Amino acid sequence: MLKVSDLSAGFETETGFLEAVDRVSFRVDDKESLGIVGESGCGKSVTAHSILGLLPQPSGKITGGTISLNGKELATLGEKKLREIRGREVGMIFQEPMTALNPVHPIGRQIAECLRTHGMGKKRQNRDRALELLQKVGIPSPEQRLKEYPHQLSGGMRQRIVIAMALACHPHLLIADEPTTALDVTTQAQILELLAELKESLSMALILITHDLGVIAETCDRVVVMYAGRVVESAPVREIFANPLHRYTAGLLRSIPSLETVPKTRLSTIPGRVPGLAELPVGARFAPRSDHPQIDDYLQSEDFHSKRPDLIEAAPGHWVEDCDYVRTD
């Protein structure tokens, strides 16, 4: 359904162009769930926004690669054509529902606008469809909610409203950008369960963007691990959890609390931080945080300063960055 190949994107700044996504490639098959995981600042949201042409203008730019949706090339489409695709073919759940909703319009009008934009029905039909969508996403007293404003709803209900808007035109692909951020644990579980149910009932494909591998394990078929704008590992979810081949992936997995964790012990962390866009190396970008015993030799080598590691297929369907200093095997 969706094939992203060597996608590069970034932003024009006063100090020059900063690349936030560096030759990212992945695919999403029909009815499949793909997870994109990584720390804040690794390029997950920029990748998602690039797919739908939603990079902030005029600074945001796609500088290379292709984005193919059912055979249509999106990276070179004009704004008018992209508007026709947004919502109708690809739905988007944004990270913060309070900023995704218009504070001065009632919920019913905002859902109806999604339908009206794509010419789907008249005023009365759109109201009935909005009511149906609220019922589908589990909003209590949906007729009353149609008349209410975003500030009158809880965070979990606002997120359900955003999901309803994303599903209004029956898209084939749904992109969920950290849909459980800032929600309490119980509400997070409800939203994830809702997304899984809707995916099955509507036969959609799903891209789930998150920093939480626990969410990925519960929801997705395959996972792409991103670090500092690059894909460093990609595999089926079960394979990633059973056999992580990149030290970054292994570090993320170790940081997840489990029932086997000894009480009152410190959780495992990954030392250091994600590098800023102005300080990205050419070589393996995770290397400065790697615990490889000879990592200092690599950091001082010519390879680190001039050679980008390729992705290699270490096992069927399991791809990992080809650099001994960041691999676990």
N, C-alpha and C positions, 0 to 999 in steps of 0.2 A: 504493500500500500504506500509506504513512505520510504524513500531511500535518500539519505544524506551522505554526500561524498565529498571529502576534503574541504568541508566548510570552514572558512576563516572569516572573522568579523571583529570589529573593534570600534574605537571612538576617536574622533579628531579632538585634540586638546590644545591648549595654548603652548604646550611643550612638544607637540607633535602627535603622530598617530600612535595609539596604544592598542595592541591586539589582545582581545579578551578570549577569542576562540581560535585555536590553531589547528587547522586541518582535521576537523572532527568528522568521523564517518560512523554511521550506524544505519540499520534498517528496522522497520516495523512491519510485520506481516499482518494480514487480515485477521481481525479478532484477537490479536496478540497483546499482551501487556509487557511493555518495556520500562524498566526503571533506570533513571539516570541519577547517580548518587555522587556526592562529594561534599567537601566543606564549603562554607560560604565563600564566595569569591572565586570559585573554580570554573565558572563559565556556564553553569547549567541553565540559568534563566536567559542569558544572552543567546544561547543555542536555541531555546524554545521561541524566543521573540523573533529571532532571525527567520525561522520557518514561516511565520505569518507576516513578515515584513513590519514588525512592531518595534524595531529599534528606535530609540529617541532620535528625532530629526532636529537639526541637520547633521548632528555629530556622528550618529551611528551609521555604520556602513558594512555591507558584506563585500569582502575584498577577494573572495575566491571560492571555488567549489560549486556544487550543484545540489538542489533540493527538488526531488521528483516526487510528486503526489499523484498516484494513479496515472503515471505517464506525463503529467503536466509539470513543466519546469517553473518553480515558484520564484527562484532567486532573481529572475529577469522580468517577472510580471510587473505591470504597472499597478498603481494604487487602485484604480477602478476594478480591475480583475481580481485583485487580492481581496477587496471588500466583498465580492461575490463568494469567495471561498471561505472567508472567516465566518464562522457560525453555521453556514450551510454544509460545508464539507469537513471543516475542522473546528471543533469547539475548544475554548480556552477557559480554564479556571485559574484566575490570577491569585497571586500569593496572599494579598491582603484584601479581604472582601469589603472592608469599609471604604477603601479607596477605589475599588472596582465599581461600586454602586454610586449613583448620583444622589446626594443628600437632599435635594430639593424636589424630587419626584417620588410619588408612591411606588411601591413594588410592582403593582399590576401594570402601571404605565411603562415601566422599564422593561418588563418581560414582553409586553405587547410591541414595544419598539423593535425588539430583536426580530419578531415575526414580520412586522410591517416593512422593515428594511429589506427583507428577502421576498416580499410580495406574497406572504403566506396567509391569506384570509382577510376578511373584513373586520371591522371594529368588534362586533359581537362575537364573531368566531375567535378572534384573538383573545378576548377576555375569557372565553370558555377554555381555550387552550392553556392560558396562563394558570387558570384554576386547576386544570388537569395536571400541569407540571408541578405545582406546589403539592398536590396530593401525592404525586409520584416520588418526590424527594422527602416525603414524611413531615411536611409542615403542618402542625395542628391548627385548627380553625382557619383553613386556607382562604375562605371568603373575606374574613376580617383582615388577614395579612395583606391581601391585595390593596387595601386602602391605606396601609401603614407605611411609614418612612423608615429608612435603614436604621436610624438612631433608636428606633423603638424596639428593635429586635436584638436578641443575644448574638454573640459571636458565632455560635454553632448554627443558628437559624440564618444569619446572613450568609454563611458559607453554603448552606443548602440553597438559598436563593440564587447565588452565583452559579451553582451547579445546574439549577433549573434553567437559567438563562443560557448556559453553555449547551444544554441539550435541546433547546427550543426548536431547532430546525432539523433535528435528527442527523447530526453529523456522523460521518464514518469513523472519524478519529477524534479522540478527546485528549487534550494536553492539560494535565493538572500540575500546576507549578506550586509545590509545597502547600497542598490544600489543607494540611492540619497544623500549620504554623500558628502559634499563639492560642491554640485551643487546649482545654484541659484534656487529660488522658481519656476520660470516658467519652467525651465528644469526639476526640480523634478516632477512637475505635468505631463509633457510629458512622462517621463520615467515610472511613475506609470500607466499612461493610456496605454502605450505600453505593459507593463507587463500584465495588465488585458486583453487586446485584444489578446495577444499571448496565454495566458492561455486558453481562450475560443476557439480560432481557432485551437489550437493544442491539446486540451483536456488533459492538463497537471495538475498535482497537484503542489502546490506552498508552499514553506516555506519562509516567509518574515521576516527577522531579522532587527529590528530597535529599536531606543529609542523613536520614535515618535508615540504616540497613535493616532494622527490624520491620519497618513499614514495607520495604522492598520484599522481604522474605514472605510476608503475608499476602502480598498483592500481585507480584509480577512473575512472568515466565523467564525473562532474560534481564540481565543488568549490564549497564555500561558504567564504569567507574571513571570519573573525570578528576584531574588534578591540574591546577594552574592552566586551564584552557585546553588541555589535551586529554584524549582517551588513553588511560594507562592499562586498563584491563576490561575485557568483555567476555561474558560467558553465560550459560544458563544459571539461574539462581541457585539451584541445588549444588552445582559444580563450584560456584564461587564460595559458598559457605563451607563445603567439604574440603576444597583444595585451592585456597587463594594463592596466586603465584606472584603477586606484587606486594612489596613490603607495605605500601600504603593501604591496600585492601586489607591485608592482615592486621594492620594497626587499627583500622576502623572496626574490624570484627572484634578485636580484643577489648575495645572500649565499650562494648555493649554489656551492660550488667546481665547476669544470668543467675539461675537458681543455684548454680554450683559455685558462685562467687563467695569467698569466705567473708562472713560478716565483719564489718568495721575495718576492712582493708581498703586502701586507695584503689580507685579505678585506674585502669591502664590508660595512658595518654600518649599522643604522638608529640614529641618535642618539637619546638620551633613553630613556624607559622607559614601560611601560604605566601609566596613572594608577591610583591606588588607588580602591577602590569608594566611598570617602567624598569623592573629589575629581573625580568625573566631570562634565564640562561638558554643557550641553544641546546645543550645536552639534557640528560634526564633531570627534569625539574624537581623531582622529589629527592634527589641525591643529597642536598644539604641537610635533610632531616633523616636520612637513612642510618640504620645502625650496623651497616656492613663493616666488618673489621678493617678493611682497607679503603674505606670511603675517602679518606684524605688524599690518597694517591690519585683517585679518580677526579676529585675536585680541582686538583692542580694540573690535570692532564689536558692535552690539546683536544681530546674527544669531548670533554665536558664543555669546552668553550666554542667548539665548531661543528660537532656532529650530533644531529638529532637521531635518537633511537627509533627504529621502525617497530611496528607491531608485528609479532610473529604468532603463528598458530601452534601453540605448545601442545594442544590436544584438540580433537575434533570439536569445533565450535568455541574453543577457549583461546582467546587472544590476549597477549600480554606484551608490555614494552620490552624490547630486546636490549636489556642492559644488565649485566651480571650484578652490578652494585645496588640495584633496586629490586631485583627478583629474589624470591624466597627459596628457589630451588638451586 
